[in-house]
């Protein structure tokens, strides 16, 4: 039996329960080997026997209560369409809720007789169309589940909203005193706000993978066997083709150099800023940049077979694993919703048995649903997160994911990348520069004519010292070696140590050499400096219970230097896949990893970790994959964020206790038939205000 893989888009995924139901249900389907849901992209990837075709798999998914379509691309447009739908529904619910609340204030203030009835009818005229429109995301999802004799979180939401509106309309028709249109619309508004924000965050995560794949060149110049050339789209390339890549272009495919020599910028993959010199038989990767001169490359892998596509798949796989994380609010909701509806049903049954009649019994049941409206419970997490996020922002820390603080508070293992994370990610000349004034002026002229990072660092250092550039002729850059020029009849060179006849072992790990005519060779050293407070930040993390470790794709020597300076364990030469595997192994052992990195090569690791942080200088993919970003050159924000997250979760637990305490007091009152709309409004508002006041203590959480 051979295996195949199929991918389906499942737009109706809403919560951790949906993920478990879909993965578990498909796992029991004959012929299915494995099923994995990616909640961020709303996709399910199914490994199955090749005897099981797409339509049969789609039918199996839909039998579980989830409408599905084969994935054919274009998810970004689907995400945009969903956001537009939710935004319109949110606007309608917000408009209705505000206007109905204004009418309700008049009723609570003592309006009676015809005035009270008029306000109830006005509320009904606003609420019913608004609920019908704004509630569609919940109603459609609930109906799709119920048609297949299943349930999801949208079922109790829909029942509560519809029942509340129905009883309110009945009360309005028969001239009753109480209507609950305000509760129905406010509940919809808050639920839609949360769903819209969730949709925005998922769209950002999807755009990160798309941005990664866009790093490859969209087209390549293909050289035919007869010597002719033609431009071909990247998705039309195939192994065995020969392509010509000009200086300054990105590679559209993985390959082997068959002619030419140049320097390539591999920072996209390795995270290292220094270019790599390539010659015939050297391997090059899609997405990296050819810096110096044209290269002819034989394609070895294209499209989904490239290394950069493999990194994108790792990011998606890691994101799918993180999607199975169940937030505190989700865990509470699993218990809260069934409990509330059970109490409402028990109230109805109890009062019916007591002889109160269907009308009175239903009113009390609806009162139970309203007075237990999860306002305080719903505010417990987001208000704490918002206050903490504001405090952290003042310290240059940006939170991207609503669950990031929860996961950061749980982390117990910290892993760091080196270049651009523990270090500043850019070479800096080691002062003082051993150059006489005349030679310094010539070195500046050579450095300005090169794009090499060491040349740029040297030029910046010389300019900072007030050096003026000399006049040189015949400036030429030798690919992978350096740059040369003429001053009169004398030759001036700046470049690699071996090019100027110096044993590379005589230099530092970052060094270049300068020579004027037949004069002495000057070795100019550079360093990638640690962030100014790196030692203090590592010490602070140790105080929080972490034992930080360093995982880097760089060479052993520079990695060891940084690790020794910080007193931490290290591994060098680690590929993106190896970082991913290392994190998976640590987390399989029961630990929860905090990953701090910056480059594209860190993307899979940032996604695979329980929580991740990146500097604002990180690559687009690194910024998108990370859960938090920190600004500036200081590393201390990492330790500040951990401490703030732990304090935030203490406040969240306190908020849940306050919300539960409110319900323990309010539910008996409602079940006893003693709750009027005014009492319910005061009770709900009071509980929410207590939760908000408690959360405001977090304004100092980042101090």
N, C-alpha and C positions, 0 to 999 in steps of 0.2 A: 504494500500500500504506500503510495507516494502522497506527500503532503502539499497543500496549497494554502495561500493566504488571501483572504478577502477583507475589504474594509467597507464599513457602512457608516453613513452619517445618521445620527439618532438625535434629532433636535429636542425631543421631550425629556431628556435626562435633566433631573432637577436636584437630586440630593444623593447623599452617600447610600441611602436605601435603594435608590434606582440602580446604582453601580453594582451593589451586591446582588440584587435581583437579576439583572441582565447577565452578569458574569456567571452566577450560579446556575441560572436556567439554561444558558447555552452550554455550560459544562456538562449538563445531563443529556444533551442532544446527541443522538447517534451520529458518529462521524466527526464530531467536533473534538479537536485535540486540546485547544486552549482558546480562551477568549479574554481580551484585555480592553477595558474601557479607558479612554482618555477624556476626562470630564472637561478639560480646558477646551478641546476642539470638538467635543460632542461626537466622538467617533468610537466605534468598537472595531478592533482588529481581531479577526477570527482565523486561527490555524485549524485546518480541517482536511479530511481525506479528499482526494481529487474526485472521488465519486459523488461528493456533495456539491451541488452547483449553487450559483448565486441566488436564484429565485427561491430555492428550498431554504437557504440560510435566512433570507429576508423574511420568509413566512414564519420561520422559527422565532425570529426577533419580534415580529409583530404579534405572535401568539402570547408573548410575554407582556404585551401591553405597550410596546414602543414602536410607533411608526418609523420606518427606516427606508433609506434610499442608498443604493450603491454609491460609494465615494468616487466622484469623477473630477475632483478639484473644485475650486471656486468657493471654498469655505469662507473666505474673507467677505464675499458678497452676502453669503448667508448670515454671517455675524452682523454685518451692517444692517441688513433687513430686519433682523431680530431687535437690534438696538433701536431702530426707528419705530418699530411697533411698540416696544416697551416705553419709549419716550413719549409717544402720543398718548398711550394709556395712562402713564404717570401724570401727564399734564391734565387730562380730563378728570382723573380721580382727585388731584390736588385742587382744581378749580371747584369741583362739587363739594369737597370736604370743607373748604373755607367758607363757602356761602351757606352751607347747611349749618355749620357751627354758629354762624352769626344769627341764624333764625332760632337755633336751639338756646342760645343765651337769653333771648327774649322769653322763650317758654319757661326756662328755669327761673327767670326773674319774676314770674308770677302772671304771665298772660293767661287769660281764661276765656271760656265761651267761644264765640265766633272767631275771635282773634287767634286763639290757640289752634283751632281747627284750620284756619287759613294758613298759618305757619306750617302745620303738618302737611297740608296739600302742596304748598310751595316746596317743602323739603322733598316730598314724593316726586314732584315733577322734575326736580333737579337730580335726585338720587337714582331713580330707576333707569333712565337712559344712560347715566354715567356708569352705574354698576354693570349694566348690560354690555357696555363698550369696554370699560377698563378691566372688567373681570374675565374677558375672553381668554387670556393666557392661562388662567387657572381652570376655567370651565372646560376648555378644549382638552387640556391635559387630563382632568378628572374624568371626563366622559370617555376618552380613549382607554383609560384604565378600567373603568367600570364595565365597558362593553365586553371586555375580556375577563370579567369576574375577578379583577385584581384591584388593588388600591395603591395610592401614592400620597405624598404629603399634600397634593392639591385637592384631594377628595374632601378631607375635613375642612379645609379652607373654604371650598365651594359650598359645602353644606351649611357652614356657619353663616356665610354672607347671604346666601339665598334664603335661608330660614329667617334670618333677621329682617331682610327686606319684606318677605311675605307677611310676617306677623305685623310689621310696622304698617304695611299697606292695609291690612285687615283692620287694625286699630284706627287708622285714619278714616276708612270707609264707615265704620260703625260709630265714629265719634268718641273713641277711647282717649284716655288722657296721655298714654305713653306711646312714643314711636322712637325707633332706634336707627333712623337713616344716617345720623351722624357717625355712629359707631361703625356701620358697614363701610361707608366711604373712607373713613380715616384708616380702618384696617387695610383696605385695598391700597391706599396711598403708601403706607409704610411697607407693605409687602412688595409692591411694584418698585419702590425705591431700592430695596435690597436686591431685587432681581436685575434691575437695570445696571447697578454698580457691578454686580457679578458678571454680567454680560460684557461690560467695558473691559474688565480685567482679563477675561478670557480672550477677547479680541486682541489685546496687547500681547498676550503670550503667543497667539498664533502669528502675529506680525513679526515676532522675533525670529521664528523658524523661517518664515518667508524672506526676511532680510538676510538671514544667513545664506540661503540658497541664491540670493541675488548677487552675492559677492563674486560668483564666477562670471566670466565674460559672456555676454549674450550670444556672441558670434565668434567665429574663428576663420582665419584664412587657410583653406585646405589646399595643399600642393598635390596635384595629381602625379601619376607615374610618368606621364609625358611632359611634366614640367609646367603644365598650365596651373592656374590658381583660380579659386572661386570662394566667395564668402558663403559659409554654411551656418545655420543656427546651431546653438550648442546642443540642443536635443537631437540633432541629426548626426552628430559625431559618433564614431564607432571605433573600437580598438583596431589598430593597424593603420589608421589614417595618419597622414603627416600634416602638421600645421606649422605655420610661421607666426611667431609672436614677437611683435615689435617692442622696443623699449618703451616703458610706461604703461603697457597693456597688462591686464590680468589674464591668467591662463584659464581657458574654457574647459579643460579636461586634465586628468592626470596623464603623465607621460614620461618618456626618457629623451634626454637631449641627444640629437644625432649630429648636430653641427652648431658651432658658435660657442661663445663663453660669455658669461654675464654674472651679475649679482642679482639675486632675487630676494624680495621682502617676504619672509615666511612668518611674519608676526601674527598673521591671521590664524595660523595653525599652531605655532609653537609658543606665541606670546612674547618672543624675544625680539628686541628692536634692531639688533645688528643684522645686516644682510648676509646672505650665504652665497659664496662663490660657487657657480656651477660650470661644468665643462661637459664634453661628450661622455655619455653613459650616466650622467647625473639624473636623479629622479626629480621631477617637479610635480606640484599638486595644483589642482583647480582652485581658483580663488586667490592664489598668491600672485605677486606682482613682479614682472620682469623690469629691472631698474635701468640697466646700462646699455645693452646692445641686442640686436635681433637674435633669436634662437629658433632653430628648427627642431621640432619635437615630434616624436612618434607617440601617438595616443595609446595608452594602455588601459584606461578606464574613462568612461564618459557617463554623464547623466547620473542615474541612481547608483552607479558603481564607483563614483569618486569618493575620495576620503572626506571631502566636505559634506557630501550627502550622507555618509555614514555618521558623521558628527550630528547632523540634523536628526537622523533617526534615533540616535542615543538621547538627544534632548527630548524628543517626543515620547520615547519610552519612559524616561525618567519623569516627565510631566504626568504621564499616565499613572505611574506608581504613586506620585504625590497626590494625585486626585483622590486616592482612596483614603486620604487623611480625613477623619471625621472631626469637624470643629466642635467646640464646646456648645455652641448654640444648636447645632444639629443633634448632639447627644441629648440636650435638654428637650428639644422639640419632639424627639421620638417618644419621650415619656409624657410630655405636657399635653399634646393634642389628644391622644386617646383618653387620658385622665379627665380632661375637661368635658369631652363629649360623653363620656360614661356618666359623669356627675349630672350633666344636663338631662340625659335619658333617665337616670335614677330619680331626679327631681320630678320629671313629668309623670313617671309611673307612680311614685309615692303620693303625689297630690291627687292623681286620678283615683287611687285606692282609697284615699282619705275623703273622696266625694267632692272635690273642688270643681269638677267639670273639665271638659277638654280645653275650653278657652282659658280659664284661669291657670290650669296646669301648664299649657303651652307658654303663657306669658312668663310664668316663673322659670320654665326651662330656658326661654330666650334670655331672661334676666341673668341667669347663671352664665350663659355664653357671653353676654356683654360685660358683666362685672369681672369676669375672668379674662377679658380681652388682654392678650399678652403684651400690653404696652411696656410695663416695667421690665418684663422678661426680655422683650425685644430690644429694649434700650440697654440692657445690662452689659452686653458686649460692645455694640457700636459706639455708645457714648464714651466708654472707657478708652476705646481705640482712638477715637477722634481727639480726645483731650491729650492722650499720650503722644499721638502723632504730631500734634501742634507743638508740644514741649520738645520733642525730638527734632522737629524741623528747625527750631531756634538754635539747635546744636549742629545743624548741617546734616541731619539724617532724614532721608525720605523713605516712607513706607509705601510699598506698591501693592501689597496683597493684604486683604482683610484678615487673613489668618496668620500673617507673618509673625506678629507679636506672640500669639499663642505658641507657635512652633519654636520661636526663638527662646521662649521661657523654658521649653522642654529640653533644649539642646544640652548635651554633656560632653561633646567632643568637638574640638576646633581644628580645622585644617586650613592651611594658607598656601596660596600660590606665592611665587617670589616676585618676578618682574612686574612692576606696576601695582603691586599689592603691598608686600612688605617693603619694597623699594619704590622709588619714585618713577621707575620705568623709563628713565632717560639718562644717557651717559653725561657725566659732568667732568670737566678737566680737573685733574688733581693739581692744585697750586702748591708752590710757585712753578710756573712753566720755565723750563731750562732753555730759554732762547734769548740770544742777544737782540737788541732793538731792531737792527737791520733784518735779521732773519725772522723775527716775529712779524714784521711787515710783509715779508714774502710769504710766510706761512699763512697769514690772513688772506692774502690774495688767492692762494691755492685753495684754502678751505672754503672760501665763498663760492668757488666755481664747482663745488661738488655737492651732491645730494646725500652723501653718506652721513649717517647719524654722528659718527665721530668727527667728521669735518664740521658739521653744524655746531657741535659742542665746542670744538676748538675755536671756531669763529666767534661764538658768543663769549667765550672766556677772554679772548684777545680784545674784542671790542669793549668789554667791560673794563679792561685795563687802559683804555684810551689809545690803543694802537691803531694807526692808519695803514691802509693797504698799500703795498708797493705796486708799481707798474710792471706787469709781466707780459711777455708775448708768447704766442703759440701754446696757449693753455689746452691740454689734452687730457681726458680722463681715460685711463686704461681699465677696462672692465675687470672687477675683482681684485685690482692691484692698488690703484691710487691715481693721483693727478700730478701732472708735470707741466712745467713751463720754462721759458727762457728769459734770462735777464742778461742782455748783451749776448756774449758767447757762452755764458755759464748756464748749466741746467739746474733747475730747482725741482725737487720731488717731495711729495707728501703721500704716504700710503702704508701698505702692509710692511711689517718688519722684514720678512724674507725678500721682498722686492728690493729693499735697500741693502740686502746682504747681511742682515742681522738674524741670528738664531732666535726663533720665536720664543724659546724658553727664557731668553734674556728679558722679555717684556712681561708686563702684567697680563691678566686675563683680558683686559681692555686696554689696548695700546696702539699707537701709530708712530710712524717715524718720519723725520724731516731731514733733508740733506741739501745743502747749497754747494753746487759744483763738486769739488773733491774734498770738501770740508768734513768735519766729524758728523756722524749720524746722531741726531738728537731723538731720544725715545720720549714720547709724550704719553703720559699715563692718564687713564680715565677711570671713573668708578660710577656704578649705579648706586647712588646713596640710599641708605635706609630712610624711611619716613622719619621726620624729626623726633617723634615720640614713640617710635616702634618698641623700644625697650620697655617704656612705661606701660604701653598698652598690653604687651605680652604679660608683664607682671600683674596688671590689673585682672586679666583673664585668669591667671593662675589663682588669684585671690577669690575668683568666682567659681572655682572648682574645675577649671579646664586644664588640660595638659596639651598646649598647642603643638602642632606638628606642621612640617613644611613638605609639600609635594610640588615638584617643579619639573618642567620639561627641559630645563636648561642643563648645561654640563655640570659635572660633579664639583669642579673647583669653585666656581662662583656660588653655587648652592651651599657648599660647605662653609664658605666664608660668612654668608648671611646667617646660616643656622648657628654657627659658633658665636657670632656676635649677639645673638638673641638667646642662646642657651637652649635650643629646642632640637628635637629629632628631625631628620630629613630623609627624603628620597629624591634622587635626581634622574633626569632622562625619562620621565614618566609621560606616556602618551595620553591623549584625551580618553581613549578607551580604558587605559590602565587606571586613570584617576576615577573614572566611573566605577570600575570593578572594585577598586580599593574602598570607595565609599559604600558600595553595596555590601561588601564583606563586613565592614565595621557595623553597619546597621543591622545586618543579619545576626550579629552577636548581641543585639539588644540595645545598642547605643544609638543616639540621635545626633547626627553630624551637623555642625555649623561650618559651611564652606565659605571662604573669603577668597575671591579671585576676580580677574578683570578681563581676560582675553577670550576670543572665540574658542580657543582650546580648552577653556574652563567652562564653556557652556553646558556640556553634559554633566559635569561635576556639580555646577551650581543648581541644575535642575534635579539631579539625583539626591542631593543632600536634603535632610529634613528641613533646613532653612538655609538661606544664602544671602551674602552681602557682597556688594561690589562698589569700588570707588566710582565717582562720577566721570573719571577719565577712562573708564572701561570701554571696550568696543560696544557697538550697538547690540550685538548678540549677548554680550556679558551683562549689559544694563537690563536687557529685557528678561534674561533668564533669572536674574537675582530678585529676591524678595524685598531687599532694602538697598538703598544707595547712600553713600556718605560723601560729602563735599570736601574739597580742600586737600591739603597734604598730610593732615594728621590722621593717625590710625586709632587714636583713643575713642572715636565715635563707635567703634565696634564693641568695646567694653561697656561704654555708656548705654548702647542699645540693649545689650544683654541684661544689665541691671534694671533698666526701665521696663523691659518686657516682663521680667519676673515680678516687679512691683505691680504692673498693670494687671497681670493675671490674679494677683492677690485681691485687687479691687474688684475684678470681674466676679470672683467667687463670692465676695461680700455682697455684690449687687444681686447675684442669684439668690443668696440667702434672704435679702430684703424682699425680693420679688415673691419668693415662695412664702415668706412670712405674711405678706399682704394677702395672698390668696388663701392662706389658712384662716385668716380673719374674715375675708370677704365672702368666701364660698358659703359658709354656714348662714350668713346673713341673707344671701340671695336665695339659698335653698329653703329658708324659712319664710320666704315671701315678703321680706321686710325691705327689700331694696327698691327705691324709687330711682328714676333717672338722675335726679339731682344728687342723691347719695352715691350712686354709681359713678357719676362724673367726678365728684369730689374725691372719692376713694381712688379712682384710677389716676387722676391728676396728682394726688398727693403721693402715691407710690412712685410715679414717674419722677416727680421732683426730688424725692429722697434719693433715688438711684442716680440722678444727674448730679446732685450735690456731693454725693460720695465720690463720683468719678472726677469731679473738679479738683480733688486733692492731688490728682496726677499731674497737675500743671507744673509741679516741682519735681517730677519723676526723673528728669534728666540732669539734675544738679549733682 
